[in-house]
Amino acid sequence: MRLLIAEDDAALGPRLRDRLAREGYAVDLAVDGIDAGHLGATEPYDAVILDLGLPRRNGLELLREWRAAGNQVPVLILTARDGWSERVEGLRAGADDYLGKPFHTEELLARVHALLRRAAPAAATELRVGPWRLDETRQCLVSDDARPGGAPTREQPLTATEFRLLRYMMRHPGEILSKTRLAEHLYDYDSDRDSNVIEVYVRRLRQILGDERIETRRGQGYLFVADR
């Protein structure tokens, strides 16, 4: 999942970017409305965290422009705590949620996670495949089988890229996902998006989940097969 943070606060923006990256997201940071507007209009983000008080172009203007162009990316707006009128304007302009400043980072993470879940084709609270459940907090797979006392019998660690790839596929079951699309949603703007590397991670996930879970569609990409 790939996020855009549009925030000009020199301390808050990088802090949010680093925290969301640790949560397994690919994150781009824009510090003014010009850059945010360009990125939001041209890059395939899964969600945007948008401060309304951006320099050069304000966030409300960007949001209205995106919606007018048919861009339905989920948007969480950030406003001053007492800026109720901004919140109303933002929601009317097409925002999906808002959060007043100052805020607790854990609440922002929960709201972003909920936005992404609601926007994805597979909107289940928990992502499951076969005997496995994807633990998004610890970024690993755990089995449903439990020993006495509730401890899982198995836990399968995942690399950061394996986790991001599997989470995206599990949120988009039954869709043909090209290597280009996967790379666009796994890596941030400055990363080297070598789509051929995706093959390596798909092969690794097949070893864990079984070959039948990720089908190859020649000339098109991959299709994740959810539980029937």
Stockholm file with secondary structure:
# STOCKHOLM 1.0

chainA/1-228         MRLLIAEDDAALGPRLRDRLAREGYAVDLAVDGIDAGHLGATEPYDAVILDLGLPRRNGLELLREWRAAGNQVPVLILTARDGWSERVEGLRAGADDYLGKPFHTEELLARVHALLRRAAPAAATELRVGPWRLDETRQCLVSDDARPGGAPTREQPLTATEFRLLRYMMRHPGEILSKTRLAEHLYDYDSDRDSNVIEVYVRRLRQILGDERIETRRGQGYLFVADR
#=GR chainA/1-228 SS CEEEEECCCTTHHHHHHHHHHHTTCEEEEECSHHHHHHHHHHSCCSEEEEETTCSSSCHHHHHHHHHHTTCCCCEEEEEETTCHHHHHHHHHHTCSEEEEESCCHHHHHHHHHHHHHHHSSCCCSSEEETTEEEETTTTEEEESCBCTTSCBSCEEECCHHHHHHHHHHHHSTTSEECHHHHHHHHSCTTSCCCTTHHHHHHHHHHHHHCGGGEEEETTTEEEECCCC
#=GC SS_cons         CEEEEECCCTTHHHHHHHHHHHTTCEEEEECSHHHHHHHHHHSCCSEEEEETTCSSSCHHHHHHHHHHTTCCCCEEEEEETTCHHHHHHHHHHTCSEEEEESCCHHHHHHHHHHHHHHHSSCCCSSEEETTEEEETTTTEEEESCBCTTSCBSCEEECCHHHHHHHHHHHHSTTSEECHHHHHHHHSCTTSCCCTTHHHHHHHHHHHHHCGGGEEEETTTEEEECCCC
//
